[in-house]
Amino acid sequence: MANSIYPLYKQELMKHTANTELDSAEGATGVYVALVDTGTYTYSDTHQFYSDLSGIVGTDQEILNKTQTGRIFDGDNVTFPSVGGDSAEALAFYRRNAGANTTWRLIAYIDSGVGGLPVTPNTGDIQLAFDAQGIFGL
């Protein structure tokens, strides 16, 4: 699967549905990224919420210092601390809110163009470097 914005996210974004904004406050309601093992998870354009994911590796990390310039979303590179387990070949970005993970909207699926992927965890930190031109565009 090539990099993609989840179609159901785009649909809800056009309707200005709650919990679709990318400039939310940092903290419990921010934009997060998960490392994904593609041996366990297969992208689907019908996936809409975090609860649709499987194969999560390590602990999800928040994207800090988010910016939106033109149609490009960007933020700080991330470090996943002390990761063990299965290999990770992709990233899933999602919008966390105060509700259950069945309400956290999936935003983007990225499996290419990220420095540090694919990666086989060894219980050390995993550092990912996003493209200098931004993480993804709408």
PESUL-V264573 format. One record per backbone hydrogen bond with DSSP energy under -1.0 kcal/mol. NH is the residue of the N-H (numbers start at 1). CO is the residue of the C=O. If there is no record, write none. Layout:
nh->(NH;NH)
co->(CO;CO)
This chain:
nh->(4;6;10;11;12;13;14;15;16;17;30;32;33;34;36;37;40;41;47;50;51;52;53;57;61;63;67;69;72;73;74;76;78;80;83;88;89;90;91;92;93;94;95;96;103;106;107;109;110;115;117;119;123;126;128;129;134;135;136;138)
co->(109;107;6;7;8;9;10;11;13;12;27;94;61;92;90;55;37;37;44;104;101;49;50;35;33;31;74;72;69;136;67;64;128;126;124;119;36;36;110;34;108;32;105;30;100;48;93;4;91;129;114;88;83;80;78;115;131;73;73;71)
